Amino acid sequence: MPFTEPAQKLRIPTPAGDLHVSWRRTGRDLHAYLTIPEGIIVEVRDGTTFGAGTHAVIVSASSSAAVPI
């Protein structure tokens, strides 16, 4: 699913606690911020995985890879 909104925040309840996701577009890039509870692993479109903690990544329109920032 493409991210068409310029910015968005989501809270996703899980048995381990709430997963928080937000993103904002800057030009053709997408800046995403994840806060993941203990015991949850998130896998993004390019196969990159993130464990518990707070993560900031940028997804470039030219590569579609999630790169930590």
CORWOVEN-V384484 format. One record per residue. N is the residue number from 1. RES is the residue in one letter. D_FIRST is the distance of its C-alpha to the first C-alpha in whole Angstrom. Layout:
BEGIN
N | RES | D_FIRST
N | RES | D_FIRST
END
This chain:
BEGIN
1 | M | 0
2 | P | 4
3 | F | 7
4 | T | 9
5 | E | 12
6 | P | 14
7 | A | 15
8 | Q | 14
9 | K | 16
10 | L | 15
11 | R | 17
12 | I | 17
13 | P | 20
14 | T | 21
15 | P | 24
16 | A | 25
17 | G | 24
18 | D | 22
19 | L | 19
20 | H | 18
21 | V | 15
22 | S | 15
23 | W | 14
24 | R | 15
25 | R | 15
26 | T | 18
27 | G | 19
28 | R | 16
29 | D | 16
30 | L | 14
31 | H | 16
32 | A | 15
33 | Y | 17
34 | L | 17
35 | T | 20
36 | I | 21
37 | P | 24
38 | E | 26
39 | G | 25
40 | I | 21
41 | I | 20
42 | V | 16
43 | E | 14
44 | V | 12
45 | R | 10
46 | D | 13
47 | G | 15
48 | T | 17
49 | T | 18
50 | F | 19
51 | G | 22
52 | A | 24
53 | G | 24
54 | T | 23
55 | H | 21
56 | A | 20
57 | V | 18
58 | I | 17
59 | V | 14
60 | S | 16
61 | A | 14
62 | S | 17
63 | S | 16
64 | S | 13
65 | A | 15
66 | A | 15
67 | V | 19
68 | P | 21
69 | I | 23
END
